[in-house]
Amino acid sequence: MTSHEFQWLDWLILAVGVLGVVWAVYHSIQKDKKRMQGADSQDYLFGKGEPWYIIGAAIFAANIGSEHLVGLAGTGAKDGVGMAHWEMQGWMILILGWLFVPFYQLLNNKLGKIITMPDFLKFRYTNATGSWLSIITLVAYVLTKVSVTAFTGGIFFEYLLGLPFWWGAIGLIAITAVFTVFGGMKGVMTLSAIQTPILIIGSFLVLFLGLAALGGGSISEGWTAMMDYCSQLHDGYGTTHMFHWEEGDPLYSEYPGFVVFIGASIIGFWYWCTDQHIVQRVLGQQKGESNVEVMKRARRGTIAAGYFKLLPVFMFLIPGMIAAALAQNGQFDLSNTDAAFAGMVKQVLPMGVKGIVTIGFICALVASLAAFFNSCATLFTEDFYKPMKKGKSEAHYVFVGRAATVVVVLLGLAWMPVMMSMDTLYSYLQGIQSLLAPAMVAVFTLGIFSKKITPLAGQWGLIGGFVIGMLRLLTNIFTDTGKAVMDGAFWDATAWFWQTNWLVFECWLLVFIVLLMVVVSCFTPKPSKAQVEAITFTPEYWKQIRQSWGVWDIVATLGVVILCGLFYWYFF
């Protein structure tokens, strides 16, 4: 039985499911407390070396956030597969496994500890560089994490459960705050384990049942109908191709030619290869385990994650395209494209299944926001407050961390009205990341692969790139991302800055930061011998790298690349 609204069975399943999740989290926390008695801090933070398939699943789960539930489907409904460049990045995760894992492992060996990303910048460049990375991360949380997750919660609860938008947004934050206090990171991990299978199964149910509804019971006919309809959108240019070459195409201003692939790759390189949120999943190693085994396990984990990363386009983006086609047939109300996925859940899922899938969505929203709450508290306390106020009690540090989190949450809520006025959610998110990624990519890449880049060059590259990115963000707010007509001498003189396409701007910003770092390196003190030696491979280490992979690693890697290539070929 299919109904377009929640029925008594859905509400019953939802209520029982939420209680079951609460019990599962409580049981997991109590069990973990007993198991971890006597363990050291490294065991708590990095575990004892998970199998490769667990590493791959953890990377995938860390990537799937609330923005996918709302934003990716909304962008699919509005712009089709254009935003798939940011999701079809299994090949980029391979770069983490094949190129960066050996470097990070080398640093672990030479420095004698697991390195965090701010720690690496402090060692390779200056203490200020690592601190600035923490500042940028907190700003990013305000702009892209807290505000986005609260917004998606509001949309989700409004269109799926009928709650007023702000009740849903603020209610989600309140629920997550309570959960964070009592659940901690173990609770987040438990929620992630619950949400992942529900999200995957539920999303593919939405995909196949949506296609069947569109095709009169036939999935293949539904696919043909979706492609036919979407190919006629935007003045006949269509939304079924990833590259937009002609200036007359309405989507050319958003995704100009091949630049879209370069811009998406810059953001992907930063996210998949240098972001602590992802990198930490491949850094854990078992005590006494050899470098060869660590690299082998981590690399295979990234290969598995590469296959998992092929799924979100089919889980979220294409259901948004189906929603657009159903709306055209009068079967669907798509007045707000960001509500596409929530509407599809109501439209196509049978009674009872709606309740089950909704449990997974709630887990995803709470787990996503709780992880950010925990990160905010840790980041502010460890990187800023503890160095200034040493010797305080742990209770005092916990209070300060929670207070910092409250400030970040309030700033995120204050930013939401600005965010809501700028673009569809996923487009907004990638637009913000395009302003932050170039500095990260330049500083990490040159810091690891060049021995001539000086400490002050890294510091000024990170600071300069961040400042320019924030100036561009301000102009985006005042000029509607360059679309508004602005009069005055100032706006005329700076039109090159605020009117340049966001992806073109991102590419030129990366080039500028690289050149800035090279120039500064010509006039500032060279890196120390220890800094250079930490990124130098010895013949023995090259031998270990070669021993860490075999024929099947190559075959599995080529499989990811081929599947990504086939997707690009079909939607070219």
C-alpha positions in Angstrom: 0.0 0.0 0.0 1.4 3.4 -1.1 0.2 6.7 0.4 1.5 10.1 -0.2 1.4 11.0 3.5 2.6 9.4 6.7 0.1 6.8 8.0 -0.3 5.3 11.5 2.1 2.5 10.7 4.8 4.9 9.6 4.5 6.9 12.9 4.5 3.6 14.9 7.6 2.3 13.2 9.3 5.7 13.6 8.5 5.9 17.3 9.7 2.3 17.9 12.7 2.8 15.7 13.8 5.9 17.6 13.5 4.1 20.9 15.5 1.3 19.4 18.2 3.6 18.2 18.5 5.2 21.7 18.8 1.8 23.3 21.5 0.7 20.7 23.5 3.8 21.3 23.3 3.5 25.1 24.2 -0.2 24.9 27.2 0.5 22.6 28.5 3.3 24.9 28.3 1.1 28.0 30.0 -1.8 26.2 32.7 0.4 24.8 33.5 1.9 28.3 34.1 -1.6 29.6 36.2 -2.7 26.6 38.4 0.5 26.6 39.4 0.3 30.3 43.2 0.4 30.3 43.6 1.4 26.7 45.8 4.3 25.8 44.9 7.5 23.9 46.0 6.2 20.5 43.7 3.2 20.9 40.8 5.6 21.6 41.6 7.9 18.6 42.7 5.5 16.0 41.7 2.0 16.9 43.9 -1.1 16.4 43.9 -1.3 12.6 40.6 -2.1 10.9 40.4 -4.4 7.8 40.5 -2.7 4.4 36.7 -3.1 3.8 35.9 -1.4 7.1 38.3 1.5 6.2 36.5 1.8 2.9 33.0 1.8 4.5 34.2 4.4 7.1 35.5 6.7 4.4 32.2 6.4 2.6 30.1 7.0 5.7 32.2 10.0 6.7 31.4 11.6 3.3 27.7 11.0 3.2 26.2 13.9 5.1 22.9 15.8 5.4 23.7 17.9 2.4 23.3 14.8 0.2 19.8 14.1 1.6 18.5 17.6 0.6 21.1 19.4 -1.5 22.2 16.8 -4.0 18.7 15.8 -5.0 17.7 19.4 -5.2 20.5 20.2 -7.5 19.6 17.2 -9.6 16.1 18.5 -10.0 17.3 21.9 -11.0 20.5 21.3 -13.0 20.5 17.6 -13.7 23.9 15.8 -13.7 26.0 19.0 -13.8 27.0 18.7 -10.1 27.9 15.0 -10.6 31.5 16.1 -11.1 31.7 16.6 -7.3 30.3 13.1 -6.6 31.8 11.0 -9.3 35.2 11.2 -7.6 36.1 7.6 -6.8 39.2 8.2 -8.9 40.2 11.0 -6.5 40.1 8.8 -3.5 42.6 6.6 -5.3 45.1 9.5 -5.2 44.8 9.4 -1.4 45.6 5.7 -1.2 48.4 5.6 -3.9 50.1 8.9 -3.4 49.4 10.4 0.0 49.2 7.4 2.3 52.9 6.6 1.8 53.7 10.3 2.7 51.6 10.3 5.8 53.1 7.0 6.9 56.6 8.3 6.3 55.8 11.3 8.6 54.4 8.9 11.2 57.7 6.9 11.2 60.1 9.9 11.2 58.2 11.9 13.8 57.2 9.0 16.0 53.5 9.7 16.2 50.3 9.9 14.3 50.2 13.4 12.6 47.0 15.5 12.4 46.8 18.0 9.5 47.3 21.1 11.7 50.3 19.3 13.3 51.8 18.7 9.9 51.5 22.3 8.9 53.0 23.4 12.2 56.0 21.1 11.6 56.5 21.7 7.9 55.9 25.5 8.0 55.2 27.5 11.2 53.0 27.3 14.3 50.9 30.1 13.0 50.2 28.1 9.8 48.7 25.2 11.8 46.7 27.7 13.9 45.3 29.4 10.8 44.2 26.0 9.5 42.2 25.6 12.7 40.7 29.1 12.3 39.8 28.3 8.7 38.2 25.0 9.8 36.0 26.7 12.4 34.9 29.3 9.8 34.1 26.5 7.4 32.0 24.8 10.1 30.0 28.0 10.5 29.5 28.4 6.7 29.2 24.9 5.5 28.5 22.5 8.4 26.3 23.8 11.2 24.3 26.1 8.9 23.9 23.5 6.2 22.9 20.7 8.5 20.4 22.8 10.4 18.9 24.0 7.1 18.6 20.4 5.8 17.0 19.4 9.0 14.4 22.2 8.7 13.6 21.2 5.1 13.5 17.5 5.9 11.1 17.9 8.9 9.0 20.5 7.0 8.3 18.6 3.8 8.4 15.0 5.2 6.8 15.4 8.6 4.9 18.7 8.3 6.8 20.6 11.0 7.4 24.4 10.5 10.9 25.0 9.1 12.5 26.8 12.0 11.0 24.3 14.5 12.7 21.5 12.6 16.0 23.3 12.3 16.3 24.4 15.9 14.8 21.2 17.2 17.5 19.2 15.3 20.2 21.3 17.0 18.6 20.8 20.5 18.2 17.0 20.0 21.8 16.8 18.8 23.1 18.9 21.7 21.6 16.4 24.2 22.9 13.5 22.1 26.4 14.9 22.0 26.6 15.4 25.7 25.6 11.8 26.5 26.6 9.9 23.3 30.0 11.4 22.4 32.0 10.1 19.4 31.1 6.5 20.2 27.4 7.5 19.8 28.2 9.1 16.5 29.9 5.9 15.2 26.9 3.8 16.3 24.5 6.1 14.5 26.7 6.0 11.4 26.6 2.2 11.5 22.8 2.3 11.7 22.2 5.0 9.1 24.5 3.6 6.3 22.6 0.4 5.3 19.2 2.2 5.7 20.3 5.1 3.6 21.7 2.9 0.8 18.7 0.5 0.7 16.1 3.3 1.2 17.7 5.6 -1.5 17.8 2.8 -4.1 14.2 2.0 -3.3 13.3 5.6 -4.0 15.3 5.4 -7.2 13.7 2.3 -8.6 10.2 3.0 -7.4 10.4 6.5 -8.7 11.5 5.2 -12.1 8.7 2.7 -12.0 6.1 5.4 -11.2 7.4 7.6 -14.0 7.4 4.7 -16.5 4.0 3.3 -15.7 5.5 0.3 -13.9 8.6 -0.2 -16.0 11.9 1.0 -14.7 13.6 1.1 -18.1 10.7 3.1 -19.6 10.9 5.4 -16.5 14.6 6.0 -17.2 13.8 6.8 -20.9 11.1 9.2 -19.8 13.3 11.0 -17.3 16.1 11.4 -19.9 13.7 12.6 -22.5 12.2 15.2 -20.2 15.4 16.4 -18.7 17.1 16.7 -22.2 14.5 19.3 -23.2 15.0 21.6 -20.1 16.8 24.9 -20.1 15.8 26.1 -23.6 16.5 22.7 -25.1 20.1 22.5 -24.0 19.1 19.9 -21.4 20.4 18.8 -18.0 21.5 15.3 -19.0 25.1 16.2 -19.8 28.0 17.1 -17.5 29.8 19.5 -19.7 28.2 22.7 -21.1 30.2 24.1 -23.9 28.0 26.8 -25.5 27.5 30.3 -24.0 23.9 30.2 -24.9 23.3 27.3 -22.6 21.7 28.6 -19.3 24.0 26.3 -17.4 27.2 27.5 -19.0 27.5 30.3 -16.4 27.5 27.7 -13.7 29.5 24.9 -15.3 31.6 26.4 -18.1 33.1 23.8 -20.4 36.0 21.8 -19.1 36.7 24.3 -16.3 34.0 22.5 -14.2 36.1 19.3 -14.1 39.2 21.2 -13.0 37.3 23.2 -10.3 35.7 20.1 -9.0 39.0 18.3 -8.9 40.6 21.1 -6.8 37.8 20.8 -4.2 38.0 17.0 -4.3 41.8 17.0 -3.9 41.5 19.1 -0.8 38.7 17.1 0.7 39.8 13.6 -0.1 43.6 13.9 0.3 44.2 16.6 3.0 41.0 16.9 5.2 41.5 15.4 8.6 37.9 14.2 8.6 38.8 11.8 5.8 42.5 11.2 6.3 42.1 10.0 9.9 40.3 7.0 8.6 43.5 5.7 6.9 46.0 6.8 9.5 45.3 4.3 12.2 47.8 1.5 12.6 48.2 -1.5 14.8 51.1 -1.5 17.2 54.0 -3.6 15.9 52.5 -3.8 12.4 54.9 -3.3 9.5 54.8 -0.3 7.1 54.1 -2.6 4.2 50.9 -4.0 5.9 49.7 -0.6 7.0 50.1 0.9 3.5 48.5 -2.2 1.9 45.5 -2.1 4.2 45.0 1.7 3.9 45.3 1.6 0.1 42.9 -1.2 -0.3 40.5 0.7 1.9 40.6 3.7 -0.4 40.0 1.5 -3.4 36.9 0.1 -1.7 35.8 3.6 -0.9 36.3 4.5 -4.6 33.6 1.9 -5.5 31.3 3.1 -2.7 31.7 6.7 -4.0 30.0 5.6 -7.3 26.7 5.2 -5.4 25.6 8.8 -4.3 24.8 10.0 -7.8 22.2 7.2 -8.1 21.1 7.4 -4.4 20.3 11.2 -4.4 21.1 13.2 -7.6 19.1 11.1 -10.2 16.1 10.8 -7.8 16.1 14.6 -8.0 15.9 14.4 -11.8 13.0 11.8 -11.5 11.2 14.3 -9.2 11.5 17.0 -11.8 9.9 14.6 -14.4 7.2 13.5 -12.1 6.4 17.2 -11.3 6.0 17.9 -15.0 3.4 15.1 -15.2 1.5 16.6 -12.3 2.4 13.7 -10.0 4.7 15.8 -7.8 4.9 19.3 -6.2 8.3 20.7 -6.8 7.9 24.3 -5.8 11.1 24.0 -3.7 13.8 21.9 -5.5 15.7 21.3 -2.2 12.6 19.4 -1.0 12.9 17.0 -3.9 14.2 13.9 -2.0 11.8 14.3 1.0 8.9 14.6 -1.5 10.0 11.5 -3.3 10.1 9.6 -0.1 6.4 10.6 0.6 5.5 10.0 -3.1 6.8 6.6 -4.0 7.6 4.6 -0.8 5.0 2.2 0.6 3.4 2.7 4.0 5.7 1.4 6.7 8.8 1.7 4.6 8.6 5.5 4.9 9.0 5.2 8.6 12.0 2.9 8.3 13.8 5.2 5.9 13.0 8.2 8.0 14.8 6.6 10.9 17.9 6.4 8.7 17.5 10.1 7.7 17.2 11.3 11.3 20.3 9.2 12.3 22.2 10.8 9.4 21.2 14.4 10.4 22.0 13.9 14.1 25.3 12.0 13.5 26.5 14.6 11.0 25.7 17.6 13.3 27.0 15.8 16.5 30.4 15.0 14.8 30.7 18.8 14.0 29.8 19.7 17.6 32.5 17.4 18.9 35.1 18.7 16.4 34.4 22.3 17.3 34.9 21.6 21.0 38.1 19.7 20.4 39.5 22.2 17.9 39.0 25.3 20.0 40.1 23.7 23.3 43.2 21.9 22.0 44.5 24.4 19.5 43.6 27.7 21.2 42.5 27.6 24.8 44.8 24.9 26.4 48.0 26.6 25.1 46.9 29.9 26.6 45.4 28.6 29.9 47.5 25.6 31.0 46.9 23.7 34.2 43.1 24.0 34.3 40.9 21.1 35.3 39.4 18.8 32.6 35.9 19.9 33.7 37.0 23.5 32.9 38.2 22.5 29.5 35.1 20.6 28.7 33.0 23.6 29.7 35.0 25.9 27.5 34.7 23.5 24.5 31.0 23.4 24.9 30.8 27.2 25.2 32.8 27.5 21.9 30.4 25.0 20.2 27.4 27.1 21.3 29.0 30.2 19.8 29.7 28.3 16.5 26.1 27.1 16.5 24.6 30.6 17.0 26.8 32.0 14.2 25.7 29.2 12.0 22.0 29.9 12.7 22.6 33.6 12.1 24.3 32.8 8.7 21.3 30.6 7.6 19.2 33.4 6.1 22.2 34.6 4.1 22.8 31.1 2.9 19.2 30.5 1.9 19.2 33.6 -0.3 22.2 32.6 -2.4 21.5 29.4 -4.4 20.4 25.8 -4.2 22.0 24.1 -1.2 24.5 21.9 -2.9 25.6 24.6 -5.3 26.0 27.0 -2.4 28.1 24.4 -0.5 30.5 23.8 -3.5 30.7 27.5 -4.0 31.9 28.1 -0.5 34.4 25.2 -0.7 35.8 26.7 -4.0 36.9 29.7 -1.9 38.6 27.6 0.8 40.1 24.7 -1.2 42.8 26.5 -3.3 44.8 27.6 -0.3 44.7 24.1 1.2 45.7 22.4 -2.0 48.6 24.7 -2.6 50.0 24.6 0.9 49.7 20.8 1.4 50.9 19.9 -2.1 53.9 22.2 -2.2 54.7 21.4 1.4 54.9 17.7 0.7 56.3 17.6 -2.8 58.8 20.5 -2.7 61.8 20.9 -0.4 62.4 24.5 -1.5 59.1 26.0 -0.3 60.0 28.0 2.9 58.0 28.0 6.2 56.9 31.6 5.8 55.8 30.9 2.2 53.3 28.3 3.6 52.1 30.7 6.2 51.5 33.5 3.8 50.0 31.2 1.2 47.4 29.9 3.6 46.6 33.3 5.1 46.5 35.1 1.7 44.3 32.5 0.0 41.9 32.6 2.9 41.6 36.4 3.0 41.0 36.6 -0.7 38.4 33.8 -0.5 36.5 35.7 2.2 36.6 38.9 0.3 35.1 37.1 -2.7 32.4 35.7 -0.4 31.5 39.2 0.8 31.1 40.4 -2.8 29.0 37.3 -3.6 26.6 38.4 -0.8 26.3 42.0 -2.1 26.1 41.1 -5.8 24.1 37.9 -5.8 27.2 35.9 -6.7 28.0 38.4 -9.5 24.5 38.4 -11.1 23.3 41.8 -9.8 23.9 45.1 -11.6 26.2 47.2 -9.4 26.7 50.9 -10.1 29.6 53.0 -8.9 33.3 53.5 -9.5 34.3 50.9 -7.0 32.1 48.1 -8.5 33.2 49.1 -12.1 36.9 48.9 -11.1 36.6 45.6 -9.3 34.2 43.8 -11.8 37.0 41.4 -12.8 37.0 40.2 -9.1 33.3 39.8 -8.4 31.9 39.0 -11.8 34.3 36.2 -12.7 32.7 32.8 -12.8 33.1 31.0 -9.5 35.0 28.0 -11.0 37.3 30.2 -13.1 37.9 32.3 -10.0 38.8 29.1 -8.1 41.4 28.1 -10.7 43.1 31.5 -10.8 43.1 31.7 -7.1 45.1 28.4 -6.9 47.5 29.7 -9.5 48.0 33.0 -7.6 48.6 31.2 -4.3 51.2 28.9 -5.8 53.0 31.9 -7.4 52.8 33.8 -4.1 54.5 30.9 -2.3 57.2 30.6 -4.9 58.0 34.3 -4.7 57.9 34.4 -0.9 60.3 31.4 -0.8 62.9 33.4 -2.8 63.1 36.0 0.0 62.6 34.1 3.2 64.7 31.6 5.2 64.9 28.0 3.9 63.2 25.1 5.7 65.4 23.4 8.3 67.2 20.1 7.7 64.6 18.2 9.9 61.7 19.7 7.9 63.2 18.5 4.6 64.3 15.1 5.8 60.7 14.4 7.1 59.4 14.5 3.5 62.4 12.7 1.9 61.9 9.0 0.8 64.8 6.7 1.4 65.6 3.8 -1.0 64.5 1.4 1.7 61.1 3.1 2.0 60.6 3.1 -1.8 61.2 -0.7 -1.6 58.5 -1.0 1.1 56.0 1.0 -1.0 56.6 -1.4 -3.9 56.0 -4.4 -1.6 52.7 -3.0 -0.4 50.8 -3.5 -3.7 50.2 -6.3 -6.2 48.4 -7.1 -9.4 44.9 -7.2 -7.9 45.4 -3.8 -6.4 46.1 -2.5 -9.9 43.1 -4.4 -11.4 40.7 -3.1 -8.7 42.1 0.5 -9.1 41.5 0.3 -12.9 38.0 -0.9 -12.2 37.2 2.4 -10.3 38.7 4.5 -13.1 36.8 2.6 -15.8 33.5 2.9 -14.1 34.0 6.7 -13.5 35.0 7.0 -17.2 31.9 5.1 -18.3 29.7 7.5 -16.3 31.4 10.5 -17.9 31.0 8.9 -21.4 27.2 8.3 -20.9 26.5 11.7 -19.5 29.1 13.6 -21.5 
